[in-house]
Amino acid sequence: MSLWFAGTAVSPLLQERWSLDAGQVGWLTAIVQLGFVVGTALAAVLNLADLVPSRYYVASCATLGAIANGVLLVSDRFAIALASRFLTGLFLAGVYPPAMKMAATWFRSRRGLAIGIIVGALTIGKATPFLVKSFAWGDLVPVIAGSSLLAVSGAAIIVIAYRDGPYPFAARPFSWGLVGTVLRTPRWRLATGGYLGHMFELYSFWAWIPAFLAASTAASREPANERAVALTAFLVIAFGALGCVWGGVAADRRGRERVITIALALSGSCALLAGVFFGLDLRLTAAMVAVWSFFVIADSAQFSALVTEAVPPHAVGTALTTQTCLGFLLTLVSIQLVPPIVERSGWAAAFGMLALGPVAGILAIRSLARRREVTA
């Protein structure tokens, strides 16, 4: 998953090289989301996550994603860079949703924690380009080549070492109606409604927090160097992995809906408060943003776990893929909303707008919890 933000990490270099405006820089991230949406839509319609053996599916998609990412090294035009990023997102659609299904085959009683650890690993992976960037400032080759190498390494680990666990999901022949079966499931719709609120906030946070830290540092009295900002961005985003583990442990003990509600409420509160810390000392701003990072991703795995429990076993892969497809489609809107709001009203207004997602997510999850209580 280090492929995801590889283009975002080197966007300042590409912006300078091709004289890009803020909207074009935003598309270096948003186009990955679009590719992912197209990839997950195709996978859902074709039932790929339920038909193709997971280890071959994930390994092949990770390898193809690494190749697509590497094209960025030879891109001499913005259009080629966008095509590279789109294909990267397209192939990552065969990595993220199947990975959650793969983890679920090994666990039943502690499935929330298992998927939480998977999402935590994905979070660290997505932050990795910023770590590489902090040691290779001014050069995009280590960031792009390094992320592709990591993706190929991950593919090799999966194809060589992974096998499904003792609780595999039942297979069924291809069906055009499988997506319809998923969409008609009320619990799936409510869980996905909560997920959409979560995603409205999450990827805008990940996409723009490095820029927020850089702008905040530039506005402070004692600006830090650019390498320090890149390293801080990595640490802040990667810190969210601990939130995933906490969310998994707490959800298995206290219930998924309760943990999701707490995480959404706290992350939404952080979104409202982030602007207050703009322009302060980098360490203070980073500490606050790290708290936001912890809670903004802490509930992510639990939406997926709810889906694995809401649909028939033979439809789990398609249900997860459809859920993520819709969530990432929404991120195309939220990511692109941030730059114009920052330009007109500042970071406080832009991040405050993201709190709308957690509010909507809480309403959906409360409805799901009430449905569970009535059913019980």
C-alpha positions in Angstrom: 0.0 0.0 0.0 3.0 2.3 -0.1 2.1 2.9 -3.7 -1.0 4.9 -2.7 0.6 8.2 -1.6 3.8 7.9 -3.6 2.6 10.5 -6.0 1.3 12.7 -3.2 4.7 12.6 -1.4 6.6 13.9 -4.5 3.8 16.3 -5.6 5.8 19.4 -4.7 8.6 18.3 -7.0 6.1 17.6 -9.8 4.3 20.9 -9.1 7.6 22.8 -9.6 8.6 20.7 -12.7 5.3 21.2 -14.6 4.1 24.5 -12.9 0.9 22.9 -11.6 -1.8 24.7 -9.7 -3.4 23.6 -6.4 -6.2 21.8 -8.2 -3.8 19.8 -10.4 -1.8 18.8 -7.4 -5.0 17.6 -5.8 -5.6 15.4 -8.8 -2.4 13.5 -8.2 -4.1 12.0 -5.2 -7.7 12.1 -6.3 -7.0 10.2 -9.6 -5.7 7.3 -7.4 -9.1 7.3 -5.7 -10.8 7.3 -9.1 -8.7 4.4 -10.3 -9.5 2.5 -7.2 -13.2 3.2 -7.7 -13.1 1.8 -11.2 -11.1 -1.2 -10.1 -13.5 -2.0 -7.2 -16.5 -1.5 -9.4 -15.2 -4.0 -12.0 -14.2 -6.4 -9.3 -17.6 -6.2 -7.7 -19.5 -6.8 -10.9 -17.3 -9.6 -11.9 -17.2 -11.2 -8.4 -13.4 -11.3 -8.6 -12.8 -11.3 -4.8 -15.1 -14.3 -4.5 -13.9 -16.2 -7.5 -10.1 -15.8 -7.8 -7.9 -17.3 -5.0 -7.0 -14.5 -2.8 -3.2 -14.9 -2.7 -2.9 -14.9 -6.6 -5.4 -12.1 -6.9 -3.5 -9.9 -4.4 0.0 -10.8 -5.5 -0.7 -10.1 -9.2 -2.5 -6.8 -8.5 0.3 -5.6 -6.2 2.9 -6.4 -8.9 0.9 -4.6 -11.7 0.4 -1.7 -9.3 4.2 -1.5 -8.7 4.7 -1.4 -12.5 2.1 1.3 -13.0 3.6 3.4 -10.2 7.1 3.0 -11.8 5.8 4.8 -14.9 5.9 8.0 -12.9 9.7 7.9 -13.1 9.7 8.3 -16.9 6.7 10.6 -17.1 7.5 13.8 -18.9 4.0 15.2 -18.9 1.3 15.8 -16.3 -1.2 13.7 -18.4 1.2 10.6 -18.3 1.6 11.1 -14.5 -2.2 11.1 -14.1 -2.5 7.9 -16.2 0.2 6.3 -14.0 -1.6 7.2 -10.8 -5.0 6.1 -12.2 -3.6 2.6 -13.0 -2.0 2.4 -9.6 -5.3 2.9 -7.9 -7.0 0.5 -10.3 -4.7 -2.3 -9.4 -4.7 -1.5 -5.6 -8.4 -2.4 -5.8 -7.2 -6.0 -5.9 -5.1 -5.6 -2.7 -7.1 -3.7 -0.1 -10.5 -5.4 0.0 -9.2 -9.0 -0.5 -6.7 -8.5 2.3 -9.6 -7.9 4.8 -11.3 -11.1 3.5 -8.1 -13.0 3.9 -7.7 -12.0 7.5 -11.3 -12.9 8.2 -10.7 -16.5 7.2 -8.4 -16.9 10.2 -10.7 -15.5 12.9 -14.2 -15.5 14.1 -14.4 -14.3 17.7 -11.6 -11.8 17.3 -12.3 -10.7 13.7 -12.4 -7.0 14.6 -8.9 -7.1 16.0 -7.6 -9.1 13.0 -9.0 -6.7 10.4 -7.9 -3.8 12.6 -4.3 -5.0 12.4 -4.6 -5.4 8.6 -5.9 -1.8 8.3 -3.1 -0.6 10.7 -0.5 -2.2 8.4 -2.1 -0.6 5.4 -2.0 2.8 7.2 1.8 2.4 7.8 2.2 1.4 4.2 0.5 4.5 3.0 2.6 6.7 5.2 5.9 5.1 4.0 6.6 7.4 1.0 6.8 10.3 3.4 9.4 8.5 5.5 11.5 7.8 2.4 11.0 11.4 1.3 12.4 12.7 4.6 15.7 11.0 3.8 15.7 11.7 0.1 14.5 15.2 -0.1 14.5 16.7 -3.6 14.6 13.4 -5.5 11.5 11.5 -6.5 13.4 8.3 -7.7 13.9 6.8 -4.2 10.3 7.5 -3.2 8.7 6.0 -6.4 11.2 3.2 -6.9 11.1 2.4 -3.1 7.4 2.1 -3.0 7.3 -0.1 -6.1 9.9 -2.4 -4.6 7.9 -2.7 -1.3 4.8 -3.6 -3.3 6.6 -6.3 -5.2 8.0 -7.6 -1.9 4.6 -7.7 -0.4 3.3 -9.7 -3.5 6.1 -12.2 -3.0 5.3 -12.7 0.6 1.6 -13.3 -0.2 2.1 -15.7 -3.0 4.8 -17.8 -1.2 3.6 -17.8 2.4 -0.1 -17.1 2.6 -2.9 -19.7 2.8 -6.6 -19.3 3.7 -7.4 -19.9 7.3 -9.7 -22.5 8.9 -12.8 -20.4 8.3 -12.9 -19.9 4.6 -15.9 -18.3 3.0 -18.0 -20.5 0.8 -17.4 -20.2 -2.9 -20.3 -19.9 -5.5 -20.4 -19.7 -9.3 -20.3 -16.3 -10.9 -23.6 -14.3 -10.6 -24.5 -11.0 -12.2 -27.0 -10.6 -9.3 -24.5 -10.9 -6.5 -24.1 -7.1 -6.2 -27.9 -6.8 -6.1 -28.0 -9.3 -3.2 -25.5 -7.2 -1.3 -27.4 -3.9 -2.0 -30.7 -5.3 -0.8 -29.2 -6.2 2.6 -30.4 -3.5 5.2 -27.5 -4.1 7.6 -25.0 -3.8 4.8 -26.6 -0.5 3.7 -26.4 1.0 7.2 -22.9 -0.2 7.8 -21.9 1.3 4.5 -23.7 4.6 5.3 -21.5 4.8 8.4 -18.4 4.0 6.3 -19.2 6.8 3.8 -19.2 9.3 6.6 -15.9 7.9 7.8 -14.4 8.1 4.3 -15.5 11.6 3.7 -13.1 12.7 6.5 -10.4 10.0 6.3 -8.8 10.4 2.9 -9.0 14.2 2.9 -7.1 14.0 6.3 -4.4 11.8 4.8 -4.1 13.7 1.5 -3.9 17.2 3.0 -2.3 16.8 6.4 1.3 17.0 5.0 0.3 20.2 3.2 -1.3 21.5 6.4 1.8 20.7 8.5 4.0 22.4 5.9 1.8 25.5 5.8 1.5 25.6 9.6 5.3 25.4 9.9 5.8 28.2 7.4 3.4 30.4 9.3 5.1 29.7 12.7 7.9 31.8 14.2 10.4 29.1 14.1 9.9 27.2 10.8 11.3 23.6 10.7 13.1 22.3 7.6 11.2 20.4 4.9 12.7 17.1 5.9 11.4 17.5 9.4 7.9 18.2 8.0 8.0 15.1 5.8 9.2 12.9 8.7 6.5 14.4 10.9 3.9 13.6 8.3 5.0 10.0 8.2 4.9 9.7 12.0 1.5 11.3 12.3 -0.1 9.2 9.6 1.6 6.0 10.8 0.4 6.7 14.4 -3.0 5.8 13.2 -2.0 2.2 13.1 -2.2 2.1 16.9 -5.7 3.5 16.6 -6.6 0.5 14.4 -5.3 -2.0 17.0 -7.2 -0.1 19.8 -10.3 -0.1 17.7 -10.0 -3.9 17.1 -9.5 -4.8 20.7 -12.2 -2.4 22.0 -14.7 -3.5 19.3 -14.3 -7.2 20.2 -14.9 -6.5 23.8 -17.4 -3.7 23.8 -19.2 -3.9 20.4 -18.4 -2.5 17.0 -21.1 0.1 16.9 -20.1 1.6 20.2 -16.4 1.9 19.2 -17.3 3.4 15.8 -19.5 6.0 17.4 -16.7 7.0 19.9 -14.1 7.1 17.1 -16.3 9.2 14.8 -17.2 11.6 17.6 -13.5 12.2 18.6 -12.2 12.4 15.1 -14.9 14.9 14.1 -14.0 17.0 17.2 -10.4 17.0 16.1 -11.4 18.2 12.7 -13.1 21.1 14.3 -10.2 21.9 16.5 -7.3 21.5 14.0 -7.4 25.1 12.8 -6.7 26.3 16.3 -3.3 24.7 16.2 -2.3 26.2 12.8 0.9 28.3 13.0 1.9 26.9 16.4 5.2 25.1 17.1 5.5 22.0 14.9 5.7 19.6 17.9 2.5 21.0 19.4 0.6 20.9 16.1 1.9 17.4 15.3 0.8 16.1 18.7 -2.8 17.4 18.1 -2.8 16.0 14.6 -1.5 12.6 15.9 -4.6 12.4 18.1 -6.8 13.0 15.1 -4.8 10.4 13.1 -5.4 7.9 15.9 -9.2 8.2 15.9 -9.8 9.0 12.2 -8.7 5.4 11.3 -9.5 3.6 14.5 -13.0 2.6 13.3 -12.2 1.8 9.7 -11.7 -2.0 10.1 -15.0 -2.3 12.1 -17.1 -1.2 9.1 -15.5 -4.0 7.2 -16.0 -6.4 10.0 -19.7 -5.4 10.2 -20.0 -6.2 6.5 -18.5 -9.7 6.8 -21.2 -10.4 9.4 -24.1 -8.8 7.5 -24.1 -10.6 4.1 -24.2 -14.3 3.1 -20.8 -16.0 3.3 -20.5 -16.4 -0.5 -20.9 -12.7 -1.0 -18.4 -11.3 1.5 -15.7 -10.4 -1.0 -18.2 -8.7 -3.3 -19.8 -6.9 -0.3 -16.4 -5.5 0.9 -15.5 -4.5 -2.6 -18.8 -2.7 -3.2 -18.5 -0.9 0.1 -15.0 0.3 -0.6 -16.0 1.3 -4.1 -18.7 3.7 -2.8 -16.5 5.0 -0.1 -13.6 5.9 -2.4 -16.0 7.4 -4.9 -17.1 9.8 -2.2 -13.4 10.7 -1.4 -13.1 12.2 -5.0 -15.4 14.9 -3.8 -14.1 15.5 -0.3 -10.4 15.6 -1.4 -11.1 18.2 -4.1 -13.2 20.4 -1.7 -10.3 21.1 0.6 -8.1 23.3 -1.6 -10.7 25.9 -2.6 -11.9 26.2 1.0 -8.4 26.7 2.2 -7.8 29.4 -0.4 -10.9 31.3 0.5 -11.4 30.7 4.2 -8.3 28.9 5.6 -7.4 25.5 7.0 -9.8 25.8 10.0 -12.8 26.1 7.7 -11.6 23.3 5.4 -10.9 20.8 8.1 -14.1 21.9 10.0 -16.1 20.9 6.9 -14.8 17.4 7.2 -16.6 17.0 10.5 -19.8 16.6 8.5 -18.7 13.1 7.6 -18.5 11.8 11.2 -21.9 13.3 12.0 -23.5 11.5 9.1 -21.6 8.3 10.1 -22.8 8.4 13.6 -26.5 8.7 12.5 -26.1 5.6 10.3 -24.4 3.5 12.9 -27.0 4.4 15.6 -29.7 3.2 13.2 -27.7 -0.1 12.7 -27.4 -0.5 16.5 -31.1 0.0 16.9 -31.8 -2.6 14.2 -29.6 -5.1 16.0 -31.4 -4.5 19.3 -34.8 -5.0 17.7 -33.6 -8.2 16.0 -32.2 -9.5 19.3 
